[in-house]
Amino acid sequence: MKVIVMGCGKVGTQVSRRMAAEGHEVTVIDPDPAALARLGPDFKGRRLTGIGFDQKVLLEAGIETAEAFAATSTSDTANIVAARIARNIYRVPRVVCRLYDPRRAEIYKRLGLVTISVTSWGAERIYELLSHAELDTLLSFGQGQVALVEAEVPPQLVGRAVNHISIPGEISVVAITRHGEAFLPLLGSEFRQGDLVQFAVHASAMERLETLLGLKGG
């Protein structure tokens, strides 16, 4: 995949290095040559010094044939301008825009842009760890609205079927790990002692899941 990353800070550097290491054709744009140097001598992609929303720079980076564009600079304004150019003018199929101010996320969502707010994500993650310490949160989606969590099956669920704890739109059993091997369960699959269960849970249903697992009274 041909990828353009605008901004070579900590996030941009990590994204660029990882995608290049996986064999993608990566071009990184940043106005500061010193920032581009963070990519290291072993970086297999291309480095381009310039302003990431300058169309001449974008054309030099190959925006016309790019398959993905990530705006990861330290400026929300620059990120949104570059992302809109990539999406609306050059029709790049995959465009992701990093935001510092989560209040802008809803505005940009209405413009059809995928945004990542590190502030909101971090706040949601801290809240999850503090409020639901009994559940091991593996991954969060969106701005924390949905989480992938893991818990050992409690005694009261041993021998019960997956459908006993599955609630459409709120709680889904994604996988069960048994004796070190994971599988995708059916609604009729039964829990066994020692099972590790991975759930997809909406944030509003986290307390309900804790109750079903016997982690809270109710």
Rosetta blueprint (number, residue, H / E / L):
1 M L
2 K E
3 V E
4 I E
5 V E
6 M E
7 G L
8 C L
9 G L
10 K H
11 V H
12 G H
13 T H
14 Q H
15 V H
16 S H
17 R H
18 R H
19 M H
20 A H
21 A H
22 E L
23 G L
24 H L
25 E E
26 V E
27 T E
28 V E
29 I E
30 D E
31 P L
32 D L
33 P H
34 A H
35 A H
36 L H
37 A H
38 R H
39 L H
40 G L
41 P L
42 D L
43 F L
44 K L
45 G L
46 R E
47 R E
48 L E
49 T E
50 G L
51 I L
52 G L
53 F L
54 D L
55 Q H
56 K H
57 V H
58 L H
59 L H
60 E H
61 A H
62 G L
63 I H
64 E H
65 T H
66 A L
67 E L
68 A E
69 F E
70 A E
71 A E
72 T L
73 S L
74 T L
75 S L
76 D H
77 T H
78 A H
79 N H
80 I H
81 V H
82 A H
83 A H
84 R H
85 I H
86 A H
87 R H
88 N H
89 I H
90 Y L
91 R L
92 V L
93 P L
94 R E
95 V E
96 V E
97 C E
98 R E
99 L E
100 Y L
101 D L
102 P H
103 R H
104 R H
105 A H
106 E H
107 I H
108 Y H
109 K H
110 R H
111 L L
112 G L
113 L L
114 V E
115 T E
116 I E
117 S E
118 V H
119 T H
120 S H
121 W H
122 G H
123 A H
124 E H
125 R H
126 I H
127 Y H
128 E H
129 L H
130 L H
131 S H
132 H L
133 A L
134 E L
135 L L
136 D E
137 T E
138 L E
139 L E
140 S E
141 F E
142 G L
143 Q L
144 G L
145 Q L
146 V E
147 A E
148 L E
149 V E
150 E E
151 A E
152 E E
153 V L
154 P L
155 P H
156 Q H
157 L H
158 V L
159 G L
160 R L
161 A E
162 V H
163 N H
164 H H
165 I L
166 S L
167 I E
168 P L
169 G L
170 E L
171 I E
172 S E
173 V E
174 V E
175 A E
176 I E
177 T E
178 R E
179 H L
180 G L
181 E E
182 A E
183 F E
184 L L
185 P L
186 L L
187 L L
188 G L
189 S L
190 E E
191 F L
192 R L
193 Q L
194 G L
195 D L
196 L E
197 V E
198 Q E
199 F E
200 A E
201 V E
202 H E
203 A H
204 S H
205 A H
206 M H
207 E H
208 R H
209 L H
210 E H
211 T H
212 L H
213 L L
214 G L
215 L L
216 K L
217 G L
218 G L
